[in-house]
């Protein structure tokens, strides 16, 4: 697998994880239990981390060496 394919696979994996977190948060948002609120906060923190990493990587267009040949 080329460096570009590996890089894009990681970005796609992070985006898929972010989507799964958003779905879980939507499902938890209707729950009233205190545990659900705590889990929502944890999921939000992970979502912020993933989205920040994706934004940084895509804004910089930080392609690995050898990606464009």
N, CA, C and O atoms as a Maestro MAE file, in Angstrom:
{
 s_m_m2io_version
 :::
 2.0.0
}

f_m_ct {
 s_m_title
 :::
 protein
 m_atom[276] {
  # First column is atom index #
  i_m_mmod_type
  r_m_x_coord
  r_m_y_coord
  r_m_z_coord
  i_m_residue_number
  s_m_chain_name
  s_m_pdb_residue_name
  s_m_pdb_atom_name
  i_m_atomic_number
  :::
  1 25 0.850 -1.175 0.000 1 A "UNK " " N  " 7
  2 3 0.000 0.000 0.000 1 A "UNK " " CA " 6
  3 2 0.896 1.238 0.000 1 A "UNK " " C  " 6
  4 15 1.867 1.312 0.753 1 A "UNK " " O  " 8
  5 25 0.563 2.201 -0.845 2 A "UNK " " N  " 7
  6 3 1.376 3.412 -0.951 2 A "UNK " " CA " 6
  7 2 1.165 4.305 0.271 2 A "UNK " " C  " 6
  8 15 0.218 4.127 1.037 2 A "UNK " " O  " 8
  9 25 2.061 5.257 0.430 3 A "UNK " " N  " 7
  10 3 1.960 6.202 1.540 3 A "UNK " " CA " 6
  11 2 0.661 7.004 1.460 3 A "UNK " " C  " 6
  12 15 0.033 7.281 2.482 3 A "UNK " " O  " 8
  13 25 0.262 7.375 0.243 4 A "UNK " " N  " 7
  14 3 -0.973 8.135 0.067 4 A "UNK " " CA " 6
  15 2 -2.183 7.295 0.458 4 A "UNK " " C  " 6
  16 15 -3.088 7.787 1.132 4 A "UNK " " O  " 8
  17 25 -2.204 6.040 0.045 5 A "UNK " " N  " 7
  18 3 -3.322 5.157 0.395 5 A "UNK " " CA " 6
  19 2 -3.412 4.965 1.910 5 A "UNK " " C  " 6
  20 15 -4.507 4.965 2.473 5 A "UNK " " O  " 8
  21 25 -2.280 4.805 2.556 6 A "UNK " " N  " 7
  22 3 -2.247 4.651 4.009 6 A "UNK " " CA " 6
  23 2 -2.768 5.906 4.694 6 A "UNK " " C  " 6
  24 15 -3.556 5.833 5.637 6 A "UNK " " O  " 8
  25 25 -2.321 7.047 4.212 7 A "UNK " " N  " 7
  26 3 -2.746 8.340 4.766 7 A "UNK " " CA " 6
  27 2 -4.256 8.517 4.615 7 A "UNK " " C  " 6
  28 15 -4.941 8.878 5.572 7 A "UNK " " O  " 8
  29 25 -4.769 8.265 3.418 8 A "UNK " " N  " 7
  30 3 -6.198 8.423 3.169 8 A "UNK " " CA " 6
  31 2 -7.017 7.411 3.953 8 A "UNK " " C  " 6
  32 15 -8.120 7.728 4.399 8 A "UNK " " O  " 8
  33 25 -6.507 6.210 4.128 9 A "UNK " " N  " 7
  34 3 -7.200 5.197 4.918 9 A "UNK " " CA " 6
  35 2 -7.334 5.647 6.374 9 A "UNK " " C  " 6
  36 15 -8.370 5.430 7.004 9 A "UNK " " O  " 8
  37 25 -6.283 6.274 6.903 10 A "UNK " " N  " 7
  38 3 -6.347 6.783 8.282 10 A "UNK " " CA " 6
  39 2 -7.389 7.895 8.389 10 A "UNK " " C  " 6
  40 15 -8.184 7.912 9.329 10 A "UNK " " O  " 8
  41 25 -7.388 8.821 7.433 11 A "UNK " " N  " 7
  42 3 -8.370 9.908 7.457 11 A "UNK " " CA " 6
  43 2 -9.792 9.357 7.358 11 A "UNK " " C  " 6
  44 15 -10.697 9.835 8.042 11 A "UNK " " O  " 8
  45 25 -9.984 8.350 6.503 12 A "UNK " " N  " 7
  46 3 -11.306 7.744 6.352 12 A "UNK " " CA " 6
  47 2 -11.708 7.026 7.635 12 A "UNK " " C  " 6
  48 15 -12.870 7.088 8.038 12 A "UNK " " O  " 8
  49 25 -10.778 6.354 8.270 13 A "UNK " " N  " 7
  50 3 -11.059 5.672 9.532 13 A "UNK " " CA " 6
  51 2 -11.464 6.657 10.626 13 A "UNK " " C  " 6
  52 15 -12.399 6.403 11.385 13 A "UNK " " O  " 8
  53 25 -10.758 7.777 10.699 14 A "UNK " " N  " 7
  54 3 -11.103 8.803 11.689 14 A "UNK " " CA " 6
  55 2 -12.479 9.398 11.412 14 A "UNK " " C  " 6
  56 15 -13.254 9.639 12.337 14 A "UNK " " O  " 8
  57 25 -12.781 9.636 10.137 15 A "UNK " " N  " 7
  58 3 -14.087 10.188 9.778 15 A "UNK " " CA " 6
  59 2 -15.205 9.193 10.111 15 A "UNK " " C  " 6
  60 15 -16.271 9.596 10.576 15 A "UNK " " O  " 8
  61 25 -14.973 7.919 9.880 16 A "UNK " " N  " 7
  62 3 -15.970 6.898 10.208 16 A "UNK " " CA " 6
  63 2 -16.178 6.810 11.723 16 A "UNK " " C  " 6
  64 15 -17.306 6.643 12.185 16 A "UNK " " O  " 8
  65 25 -15.102 6.920 12.488 17 A "UNK " " N  " 7
  66 3 -15.221 6.915 13.947 17 A "UNK " " CA " 6
  67 2 -16.010 8.118 14.427 17 A "UNK " " C  " 6
  68 15 -16.838 8.003 15.331 17 A "UNK " " O  " 8
  69 25 -15.755 9.267 13.829 18 A "UNK " " N  " 7
  70 3 -16.483 10.488 14.187 18 A "UNK " " CA " 6
  71 2 -17.972 10.333 13.888 18 A "UNK " " C  " 6
  72 15 -18.814 10.770 14.672 18 A "UNK " " O  " 8
  73 25 -18.289 9.723 12.773 19 A "UNK " " N  " 7
  74 3 -19.691 9.481 12.421 19 A "UNK " " CA " 6
  75 2 -20.351 8.548 13.440 19 A "UNK " " C  " 6
  76 15 -21.486 8.786 13.854 19 A "UNK " " O  " 8
  77 25 -19.651 7.501 13.841 20 A "UNK " " N  " 7
  78 3 -20.193 6.561 14.826 20 A "UNK " " CA " 6
  79 2 -20.415 7.248 16.174 20 A "UNK " " C  " 6
  80 15 -21.406 6.980 16.853 20 A "UNK " " O  " 8
  81 25 -19.508 8.118 16.554 21 A "UNK " " N  " 7
  82 3 -19.656 8.863 17.808 21 A "UNK " " CA " 6
  83 2 -20.880 9.763 17.737 21 A "UNK " " C  " 6
  84 15 -21.652 9.836 18.692 21 A "UNK " " O  " 8
  85 25 -21.064 10.447 16.614 22 A "UNK " " N  " 7
  86 3 -22.220 11.334 16.461 22 A "UNK " " CA " 6
  87 2 -23.528 10.545 16.565 22 A "UNK " " C  " 6
  88 15 -24.488 11.011 17.179 22 A "UNK " " O  " 8
  89 25 -23.567 9.361 15.970 23 A "UNK " " N  " 7
  90 3 -24.772 8.523 16.060 23 A "UNK " " CA " 6
  91 2 -25.042 8.092 17.502 23 A "UNK " " C  " 6
  92 15 -26.185 8.099 17.959 23 A "UNK " " O  " 8
  93 25 -23.983 7.720 18.206 24 A "UNK " " N  " 7
  94 3 -24.131 7.309 19.609 24 A "UNK " " CA " 6
  95 2 -24.602 8.478 20.467 24 A "UNK " " C  " 6
  96 15 -25.442 8.308 21.351 24 A "UNK " " O  " 8
  97 25 -24.063 9.654 20.206 25 A "UNK " " N  " 7
  98 3 -24.464 10.837 20.963 25 A "UNK " " CA " 6
  99 2 -25.937 11.158 20.723 25 A "UNK " " C  " 6
  100 15 -26.665 11.509 21.652 25 A "UNK " " O  " 8
  101 25 -26.366 11.033 19.475 26 A "UNK " " N  " 7
  102 3 -27.772 11.286 19.164 26 A "UNK " " CA " 6
  103 2 -28.668 10.298 19.918 26 A "UNK " " C  " 6
  104 15 -29.703 10.690 20.457 26 A "UNK " " O  " 8
  105 25 -28.281 9.040 19.957 27 A "UNK " " N  " 7
  106 3 -29.073 8.032 20.659 27 A "UNK " " CA " 6
  107 2 -29.093 8.292 22.165 27 A "UNK " " C  " 6
  108 15 -30.130 8.130 22.808 27 A "UNK " " O  " 8
  109 25 -27.962 8.690 22.726 28 A "UNK " " N  " 7
  110 3 -27.878 8.942 24.164 28 A "UNK " " CA " 6
  111 2 -28.590 10.225 24.584 28 A "UNK " " C  " 6
  112 15 -28.987 10.367 25.741 28 A "UNK " " O  " 8
  113 25 -28.750 11.144 23.663 29 A "UNK " " N  " 7
  114 3 -29.315 12.446 24.022 29 A "UNK " " CA " 6
  115 2 -30.765 12.361 24.504 29 A "UNK " " C  " 6
  116 15 -31.256 13.290 25.145 29 A "UNK " " O  " 8
  117 25 -31.437 11.283 24.210 30 A "UNK " " N  " 7
  118 3 -32.833 11.130 24.645 30 A "UNK " " CA " 6
  119 2 -32.940 10.436 25.999 30 A "UNK " " C  " 6
  120 15 -34.035 10.313 26.548 30 A "UNK " " O  " 8
  121 25 -31.829 9.990 26.533 31 A "UNK " " N  " 7
  122 3 -31.834 9.272 27.816 31 A "UNK " " CA " 6
  123 2 -31.747 10.263 28.970 31 A "UNK " " C  " 6
  124 15 -31.134 11.323 28.844 31 A "UNK " " O  " 8
  125 25 -32.355 9.916 30.079 32 A "UNK " " N  " 7
  126 3 -32.354 10.820 31.232 32 A "UNK " " CA " 6
  127 2 -31.374 10.403 32.326 32 A "UNK " " C  " 6
  128 15 -31.138 11.170 33.260 32 A "UNK " " O  " 8
  129 25 -30.809 9.226 32.232 33 A "UNK " " N  " 7
  130 3 -29.912 8.742 33.286 33 A "UNK " " CA " 6
  131 2 -28.637 9.594 33.367 33 A "UNK " " C  " 6
  132 15 -28.153 10.116 32.362 33 A "UNK " " O  " 8
  133 25 -28.121 9.716 34.566 34 A "UNK " " N  " 7
  134 3 -26.893 10.488 34.790 34 A "UNK " " CA " 6
  135 2 -25.717 9.854 34.041 34 A "UNK " " C  " 6
  136 15 -24.848 10.563 33.535 34 A "UNK " " O  " 8
  137 25 -25.691 8.520 33.973 35 A "UNK " " N  " 7
  138 3 -24.607 7.842 33.257 35 A "UNK " " CA " 6
  139 2 -24.601 8.229 31.779 35 A "UNK " " C  " 6
  140 15 -23.537 8.356 31.173 35 A "UNK " " O  " 8
  141 25 -25.778 8.416 31.204 36 A "UNK " " N  " 7
  142 3 -25.863 8.797 29.795 36 A "UNK " " CA " 6
  143 2 -25.246 10.173 29.581 36 A "UNK " " C  " 6
  144 15 -24.558 10.400 28.586 36 A "UNK " " O  " 8
  145 25 -25.489 11.085 30.508 37 A "UNK " " N  " 7
  146 3 -24.895 12.429 30.391 37 A "UNK " " CA " 6
  147 2 -23.376 12.374 30.463 37 A "UNK " " C  " 6
  148 15 -22.681 13.039 29.694 37 A "UNK " " O  " 8
  149 25 -22.877 11.584 31.386 38 A "UNK " " N  " 7
  150 3 -21.425 11.457 31.531 38 A "UNK " " CA " 6
  151 2 -20.816 10.844 30.271 38 A "UNK " " C  " 6
  152 15 -19.750 11.270 29.826 38 A "UNK " " O  " 8
  153 25 -21.479 9.860 29.705 39 A "UNK " " N  " 7
  154 3 -20.987 9.247 28.486 39 A "UNK " " CA " 6
  155 2 -21.039 10.228 27.317 39 A "UNK " " C  " 6
  156 15 -20.146 10.230 26.469 39 A "UNK " " O  " 8
  157 25 -22.072 11.055 27.268 40 A "UNK " " N  " 7
  158 3 -22.166 12.084 26.223 40 A "UNK " " CA " 6
  159 2 -20.973 13.034 26.280 40 A "UNK " " C  " 6
  160 15 -20.412 13.394 25.246 40 A "UNK " " O  " 8
  161 25 -20.595 13.430 27.469 41 A "UNK " " N  " 7
  162 3 -19.447 14.330 27.625 41 A "UNK " " CA " 6
  163 2 -18.177 13.646 27.138 41 A "UNK " " C  " 6
  164 15 -17.378 14.262 26.432 41 A "UNK " " O  " 8
  165 25 -17.978 12.382 27.504 42 A "UNK " " N  " 7
  166 3 -16.798 11.642 27.045 42 A "UNK " " CA " 6
  167 2 -16.777 11.513 25.524 42 A "UNK " " C  " 6
  168 15 -15.736 11.690 24.892 42 A "UNK " " O  " 8
  169 25 -17.935 11.204 24.944 43 A "UNK " " N  " 7
  170 3 -18.016 11.071 23.490 43 A "UNK " " CA " 6
  171 2 -17.760 12.410 22.801 43 A "UNK " " C  " 6
  172 15 -17.113 12.459 21.755 43 A "UNK " " O  " 8
  173 25 -18.262 13.483 23.380 44 A "UNK " " N  " 7
  174 3 -18.028 14.813 22.803 44 A "UNK " " CA " 6
  175 2 -16.541 15.143 22.805 44 A "UNK " " C  " 6
  176 15 -16.030 15.688 21.827 44 A "UNK " " O  " 8
  177 25 -15.848 14.826 23.874 45 A "UNK " " N  " 7
  178 3 -14.406 15.086 23.950 45 A "UNK " " CA " 6
  179 2 -13.665 14.305 22.866 45 A "UNK " " C  " 6
  180 15 -12.769 14.844 22.216 45 A "UNK " " O  " 8
  181 25 -14.033 13.043 22.670 46 A "UNK " " N  " 7
  182 3 -13.393 12.231 21.628 46 A "UNK " " CA " 6
  183 2 -13.721 12.798 20.247 46 A "UNK " " C  " 6
  184 15 -12.855 12.834 19.372 46 A "UNK " " O  " 8
  185 25 -14.956 13.238 20.047 47 A "UNK " " N  " 7
  186 3 -15.357 13.821 18.765 47 A "UNK " " CA " 6
  187 2 -14.563 15.089 18.472 47 A "UNK " " C  " 6
  188 15 -14.109 15.296 17.347 47 A "UNK " " O  " 8
  189 25 -14.398 15.938 19.486 48 A "UNK " " N  " 7
  190 3 -13.599 17.151 19.298 48 A "UNK " " CA " 6
  191 2 -12.161 16.805 18.907 48 A "UNK " " C  " 6
  192 15 -11.577 17.442 18.030 48 A "UNK " " O  " 8
  193 25 -11.605 15.804 19.556 49 A "UNK " " N  " 7
  194 3 -10.236 15.390 19.270 49 A "UNK " " CA " 6
  195 2 -10.105 14.873 17.832 49 A "UNK " " C  " 6
  196 15 -9.191 15.267 17.107 49 A "UNK " " O  " 8
  197 25 -11.013 13.997 17.432 50 A "UNK " " N  " 7
  198 3 -10.976 13.460 16.062 50 A "UNK " " CA " 6
  199 2 -11.176 14.553 15.026 50 A "UNK " " C  " 6
  200 15 -10.436 14.619 14.044 50 A "UNK " " O  " 8
  201 25 -12.166 15.410 15.232 51 A "UNK " " N  " 7
  202 3 -12.442 16.454 14.242 51 A "UNK " " CA " 6
  203 2 -11.300 17.457 14.155 51 A "UNK " " C  " 6
  204 15 -10.989 17.954 13.072 51 A "UNK " " O  " 8
  205 25 -10.681 17.754 15.276 52 A "UNK " " N  " 7
  206 3 -9.540 18.666 15.268 52 A "UNK " " CA " 6
  207 2 -8.385 18.073 14.468 52 A "UNK " " C  " 6
  208 15 -7.752 18.762 13.668 52 A "UNK " " O  " 8
  209 25 -8.120 16.793 14.692 53 A "UNK " " N  " 7
  210 3 -7.057 16.123 13.944 53 A "UNK " " CA " 6
  211 2 -7.346 16.069 12.457 53 A "UNK " " C  " 6
  212 15 -6.451 16.291 11.641 53 A "UNK " " O  " 8
  213 25 -8.579 15.779 12.101 54 A "UNK " " N  " 7
  214 3 -8.959 15.754 10.685 54 A "UNK " " CA " 6
  215 2 -8.815 17.137 10.058 54 A "UNK " " C  " 6
  216 15 -8.258 17.269 8.969 54 A "UNK " " O  " 8
  217 25 -9.312 18.162 10.735 55 A "UNK " " N  " 7
  218 3 -9.203 19.528 10.211 55 A "UNK " " CA " 6
  219 2 -7.753 19.934 10.013 55 A "UNK " " C  " 6
  220 15 -7.390 20.499 8.982 55 A "UNK " " O  " 8
  221 25 -6.935 19.643 11.000 56 A "UNK " " N  " 7
  222 3 -5.522 20.016 10.902 56 A "UNK " " CA " 6
  223 2 -4.850 19.291 9.742 56 A "UNK " " C  " 6
  224 15 -4.124 19.902 8.958 56 A "UNK " " O  " 8
  225 25 -5.090 18.007 9.637 57 A "UNK " " N  " 7
  226 3 -4.462 17.226 8.570 57 A "UNK " " CA " 6
  227 2 -4.928 17.658 7.192 57 A "UNK " " C  " 6
  228 15 -4.133 17.710 6.253 57 A "UNK " " O  " 8
  229 25 -6.197 17.965 7.066 58 A "UNK " " N  " 7
  230 3 -6.725 18.340 5.758 58 A "UNK " " CA " 6
  231 2 -6.461 19.801 5.417 58 A "UNK " " C  " 6
  232 15 -6.313 20.136 4.242 58 A "UNK " " O  " 8
  233 25 -6.399 20.682 6.417 59 A "UNK " " N  " 7
  234 3 -6.094 22.089 6.155 59 A "UNK " " CA " 6
  235 2 -4.656 22.261 5.669 59 A "UNK " " C  " 6
  236 15 -4.384 23.053 4.766 59 A "UNK " " O  " 8
  237 25 -3.776 21.535 6.257 60 A "UNK " " N  " 7
  238 3 -2.359 21.653 5.921 60 A "UNK " " CA " 6
  239 2 -2.043 20.920 4.620 60 A "UNK " " C  " 6
  240 15 -1.019 21.190 3.992 60 A "UNK " " O  " 8
  241 25 -2.900 20.010 4.217 61 A "UNK " " N  " 7
  242 3 -2.650 19.115 3.101 61 A "UNK " " CA " 6
  243 2 -1.299 18.476 3.314 61 A "UNK " " C  " 6
  244 15 -0.392 18.561 2.487 61 A "UNK " " O  " 8
  245 25 -1.210 17.840 4.449 62 A "UNK " " N  " 7
  246 3 0.025 17.241 4.930 62 A "UNK " " CA " 6
  247 2 0.188 15.836 4.362 62 A "UNK " " C  " 6
  248 15 0.126 14.849 5.095 62 A "UNK " " O  " 8
  249 25 0.397 15.753 3.053 63 A "UNK " " N  " 7
  250 3 0.561 14.455 2.425 63 A "UNK " " CA " 6
  251 2 1.927 13.883 2.779 63 A "UNK " " C  " 6
  252 15 2.906 14.624 2.864 63 A "UNK " " O  " 8
  253 25 1.998 12.592 2.982 64 A "UNK " " N  " 7
  254 3 3.278 11.982 3.280 64 A "UNK " " CA " 6
  255 2 4.219 12.043 2.073 64 A "UNK " " C  " 6
  256 15 3.775 12.163 0.931 64 A "UNK " " O  " 8
  257 25 5.509 11.958 2.343 65 A "UNK " " N  " 7
  258 3 6.500 11.990 1.260 65 A "UNK " " CA " 6
  259 2 6.242 10.836 0.307 65 A "UNK " " C  " 6
  260 15 5.932 9.724 0.734 65 A "UNK " " O  " 8
  261 25 6.370 11.101 -0.957 66 A "UNK " " N  " 7
  262 3 6.172 10.074 -1.969 66 A "UNK " " CA " 6
  263 2 4.727 9.870 -2.360 66 A "UNK " " C  " 6
  264 15 4.429 9.001 -3.179 66 A "UNK " " O  " 8
  265 25 3.808 10.661 -1.788 67 A "UNK " " N  " 7
  266 3 2.390 10.481 -2.082 67 A "UNK " " CA " 6
  267 2 2.052 10.932 -3.487 67 A "UNK " " C  " 6
  268 15 1.214 10.324 -4.152 67 A "UNK " " O  " 8
  269 25 2.685 11.974 -3.935 68 A "UNK " " N  " 7
  270 3 2.431 12.490 -5.282 68 A "UNK " " CA " 6
  271 2 3.615 12.132 -6.155 68 A "UNK " " C  " 6
  272 15 4.717 12.657 -5.994 68 A "UNK " " O  " 8
  273 25 3.365 11.237 -7.069 69 A "UNK " " N  " 7
  274 3 4.479 10.788 -7.930 69 A "UNK " " CA " 6
  275 2 4.132 10.978 -9.392 69 A "UNK " " C  " 6
  276 15 4.940 10.660 -10.264 69 A "UNK " " O  " 8
  :::
 }
 m_bond[275] {
  # First column is bond index #
  i_m_from
  i_m_to
  i_m_order
  :::
  1 1 2 1
  2 2 3 1
  3 3 4 2
  4 3 5 1
  5 5 6 1
  6 6 7 1
  7 7 8 2
  8 7 9 1
  9 9 10 1
  10 10 11 1
  11 11 12 2
  12 11 13 1
  13 13 14 1
  14 14 15 1
  15 15 16 2
  16 15 17 1
  17 17 18 1
  18 18 19 1
  19 19 20 2
  20 19 21 1
  21 21 22 1
  22 22 23 1
  23 23 24 2
  24 23 25 1
  25 25 26 1
  26 26 27 1
  27 27 28 2
  28 27 29 1
  29 29 30 1
  30 30 31 1
  31 31 32 2
  32 31 33 1
  33 33 34 1
  34 34 35 1
  35 35 36 2
  36 35 37 1
  37 37 38 1
  38 38 39 1
  39 39 40 2
  40 39 41 1
  41 41 42 1
  42 42 43 1
  43 43 44 2
  44 43 45 1
  45 45 46 1
  46 46 47 1
  47 47 48 2
  48 47 49 1
  49 49 50 1
  50 50 51 1
  51 51 52 2
  52 51 53 1
  53 53 54 1
  54 54 55 1
  55 55 56 2
  56 55 57 1
  57 57 58 1
  58 58 59 1
  59 59 60 2
  60 59 61 1
  61 61 62 1
  62 62 63 1
  63 63 64 2
  64 63 65 1
  65 65 66 1
  66 66 67 1
  67 67 68 2
  68 67 69 1
  69 69 70 1
  70 70 71 1
  71 71 72 2
  72 71 73 1
  73 73 74 1
  74 74 75 1
  75 75 76 2
  76 75 77 1
  77 77 78 1
  78 78 79 1
  79 79 80 2
  80 79 81 1
  81 81 82 1
  82 82 83 1
  83 83 84 2
  84 83 85 1
  85 85 86 1
  86 86 87 1
  87 87 88 2
  88 87 89 1
  89 89 90 1
  90 90 91 1
  91 91 92 2
  92 91 93 1
  93 93 94 1
  94 94 95 1
  95 95 96 2
  96 95 97 1
  97 97 98 1
  98 98 99 1
  99 99 100 2
  100 99 101 1
  101 101 102 1
  102 102 103 1
  103 103 104 2
  104 103 105 1
  105 105 106 1
  106 106 107 1
  107 107 108 2
  108 107 109 1
  109 109 110 1
  110 110 111 1
  111 111 112 2
  112 111 113 1
  113 113 114 1
  114 114 115 1
  115 115 116 2
  116 115 117 1
  117 117 118 1
  118 118 119 1
  119 119 120 2
  120 119 121 1
  121 121 122 1
  122 122 123 1
  123 123 124 2
  124 123 125 1
  125 125 126 1
  126 126 127 1
  127 127 128 2
  128 127 129 1
  129 129 130 1
  130 130 131 1
  131 131 132 2
  132 131 133 1
  133 133 134 1
  134 134 135 1
  135 135 136 2
  136 135 137 1
  137 137 138 1
  138 138 139 1
  139 139 140 2
  140 139 141 1
  141 141 142 1
  142 142 143 1
  143 143 144 2
  144 143 145 1
  145 145 146 1
  146 146 147 1
  147 147 148 2
  148 147 149 1
  149 149 150 1
  150 150 151 1
  151 151 152 2
  152 151 153 1
  153 153 154 1
  154 154 155 1
  155 155 156 2
  156 155 157 1
  157 157 158 1
  158 158 159 1
  159 159 160 2
  160 159 161 1
  161 161 162 1
  162 162 163 1
  163 163 164 2
  164 163 165 1
  165 165 166 1
  166 166 167 1
  167 167 168 2
  168 167 169 1
  169 169 170 1
  170 170 171 1
  171 171 172 2
  172 171 173 1
  173 173 174 1
  174 174 175 1
  175 175 176 2
  176 175 177 1
  177 177 178 1
  178 178 179 1
  179 179 180 2
  180 179 181 1
  181 181 182 1
  182 182 183 1
  183 183 184 2
  184 183 185 1
  185 185 186 1
  186 186 187 1
  187 187 188 2
  188 187 189 1
  189 189 190 1
  190 190 191 1
  191 191 192 2
  192 191 193 1
  193 193 194 1
  194 194 195 1
  195 195 196 2
  196 195 197 1
  197 197 198 1
  198 198 199 1
  199 199 200 2
  200 199 201 1
  201 201 202 1
  202 202 203 1
  203 203 204 2
  204 203 205 1
  205 205 206 1
  206 206 207 1
  207 207 208 2
  208 207 209 1
  209 209 210 1
  210 210 211 1
  211 211 212 2
  212 211 213 1
  213 213 214 1
  214 214 215 1
  215 215 216 2
  216 215 217 1
  217 217 218 1
  218 218 219 1
  219 219 220 2
  220 219 221 1
  221 221 222 1
  222 222 223 1
  223 223 224 2
  224 223 225 1
  225 225 226 1
  226 226 227 1
  227 227 228 2
  228 227 229 1
  229 229 230 1
  230 230 231 1
  231 231 232 2
  232 231 233 1
  233 233 234 1
  234 234 235 1
  235 235 236 2
  236 235 237 1
  237 237 238 1
  238 238 239 1
  239 239 240 2
  240 239 241 1
  241 241 242 1
  242 242 243 1
  243 243 244 2
  244 243 245 1
  245 245 246 1
  246 246 247 1
  247 247 248 2
  248 247 249 1
  249 249 250 1
  250 250 251 1
  251 251 252 2
  252 251 253 1
  253 253 254 1
  254 254 255 1
  255 255 256 2
  256 255 257 1
  257 257 258 1
  258 258 259 1
  259 259 260 2
  260 259 261 1
  261 261 262 1
  262 262 263 1
  263 263 264 2
  264 263 265 1
  265 265 266 1
  266 266 267 1
  267 267 268 2
  268 267 269 1
  269 269 270 1
  270 270 271 1
  271 271 272 2
  272 271 273 1
  273 273 274 1
  274 274 275 1
  275 275 276 2
  :::
 }
}
